[in-house]
Amino acid sequence: MRSEKVVIVVGGDQTDVAALVHRYSESHRLIGADRGALTLAELLTHFDAAIGDFDSVSSAEMENIKLKSHVCRILPAQKDETDTEAAIAYAIETFKPEEIILLGAFGGRLDHLMSNLWLAFHPLMKGMDGKISLMDRHNTLRFYMPGSYVLEKETDKKYLSFIGMTPIKKLTLTGVVYSLNGKDYDYPVALVSNEFEEAEMHFSFESGLLAVIQSVDKCK
């Protein structure tokens, strides 16, 4: 099977989800995790899969989800994985994706947000460096393991931030306003509000776990 691109809608803030779903609906597989599946059912005539325990969904809403989704997996409410983790696992197993975008991962309940950020440490992330994005209209976040990378600027974003989820060794940034050359950080550091100098930049590091965020201020 050829590699696919997948969008997973999860159950956080749905403010920006509709516009982004329509942007990717022709090019990506679409999966709804729990209440995110209801969002897809309300937006589209069909989508690829619905995964979750659906404990916050009414009977009528559940029928709509079943009607619109090609695959519907109802999970037990008491389980060891979150609905988002189950949806990611399904996407990886079924589609062998070259890219996964999570929508609705920001906002909403703070514990859900922290759970989504801690996906960086999940075994599911192995081999998915830079391939899983948490996205809304103002932010794109990707996780990276040690290595050397080229990052392209998103045309609608201004800022570029590097967040150490762990201590970081030998962090090098080139092609940005504030460059670094082999800098060590013995604690999780937040290097925010950097900017691209050109259309792409390079970064590398030798150990640790790094979140890279492209962002723009919300319009007032």
Secondary structure, 3 states (H helix, E strand, C coil): CCCCEEEEECCCCCCCHHHHHHHHCCCCEEEEECHHHHHHHHHCCCEEEEEECCCCCCHHHHHHHHHHEEEEEECCCCCCCCHHHHHHHHHHHHHCCCEEEEECCCCCCHHHHHHHHHHHHCHHHCCCCCCEEEECCCEEEEEECCEEEEEECCCCCCEEEEEECCCEEEEEEECECCCEEEEEECCCCEEEEECECCCEEEEEECECCEEEEEECCCCC
